[in-house]
Amino acid sequence: GGPIGGNIATNAGGMRAVKYGVTRQNILGLECITGSGERIRSGGKISKCSSGYDIAQMVIGSEGTLALVTQAICKLHPRLSLAATLLAPFPDLSGIASAIPRILESGITPRILEYLDALTMDAVTAHVDMDVGVPQAVRDRAAAYLVVVIEGNDPARLDADTQELARRIERLGAIDVFVLPPGASTSLLDAREKAFWVAKSNGADEIVDVVVPRAAIPAYLDKVSAIAERRGSFVAGCGHAGDGNIHLSVFQPDDSLLHATVEDLLAAGMQLGGAISGEHGIGREKRPYLEKLEDPAKLSLYRRIKAAFDPAGILNPGVIFESEPATTRL
């Protein structure tokens, strides 16, 4: 399986998912080995299939609990040769949250659409020792930043789209819009990808990975502020704004308050039609939250699916939900 197998097991996503989708949108078929040793093929080099259950999609994102992937047939996309990166500081986070759906309505599909609050931007750029070229007077007013990358093969069309998108973002309340040179763009995106590790190195006690409908991002971020204030916790954030995947760094040294804060943040996302993990998965650490917040009927179905694929419980036991004795699983 290697790296591709890991991507499939976790349904990995990332900054480009806003345009190209996460792993499950890019897998046409799988060969896998179940816990009982059966070799199963699902899908293939075909673009559509309505022949029974979609076992491949069931295995994708199952975190190694259902089957071992031995072969994958992947969808490919042409690599576009040109890209432009816009950096837009906003005076408040709610402005960014409200701007995101309006940008996506423009007809110019971003390859990347990210947000970082000011604290996270300062931390990640300091980590890689870079200056994004935003004047200090603007930085002093900025509460958060939007990063938008668009791509194409036609220089004139890309330039026109860049100018149109910059005008639109300014109308949506940005303090200013900066078009970054390629080197600065690469450095900033690299820094953004390291945000998780930067937060951990700066003492974050927990990282929350919530996904909500894009239209619910403003309401969710309002709830985040209220939860942080109520629980006496400090919460900083960034995320894949284009697909509603919000990453929050929670600073709260008291274990009971930390647990309560994280549970509130996850529950708030679910109340808005979201899920408690957009891309990091459940594993073992998030298992108690899934057990408490998820529909019991769905959890029961998960267990029955697990028993069908892996009756002896040998594949990643204890991940997603607690292992049970074989007599109760079968």
Sequence and secondary structure as in RCSB ss.txt:
>XXXX:A:sequence
GGPIGGNIATNAGGMRAVKYGVTRQNILGLECITGSGERIRSGGKISKCSSGYDIAQMVIGSEGTLALVTQAICK
LHPRLSLAATLLAPFPDLSGIASAIPRILESGITPRILEYLDALTMDAVTAHVDMDVGVPQAVRDRAAAYLVVVI
EGNDPARLDADTQELARRIERLGAIDVFVLPPGASTSLLDAREKAFWVAKSNGADEIVDVVVPRAAIPAYLDKVS
AIAERRGSFVAGCGHAGDGNIHLSVFQPDDSLLHATVEDLLAAGMQLGGAISGEHGIGREKRPYLEKLEDPAKLS
LYRRIKAAFDPAGILNPGVIFESEPATTRL
>XXXX:A:secstr
 HHHHHHHHHT   TTHHHH  GGGGEEEEEEEETTS EEEEE S S   SS  HHHHHTTSTTSSEEEEEEEE 
     SEEEEEEEEESSHHHHHHHHHHHHTTS   SEEEEEEHHHHHHHHHHTT      HHHHHH SEEEEEEE
EES HHHHHHHHHHHHHHHHHTT S  EEE HHHHHHHHHHHHTHHHHHHHTT SEEEEEE  GGGHHHHHHHHH
HHHHHHT EEEEEEEGGGTEEEEEEE  SHHHHHHHHHHHHHHHHHTT BS SSS  TTTTHHHHHHHS HHHHH
HHHHHHHHH TT  SSTTSSS    HHHH 
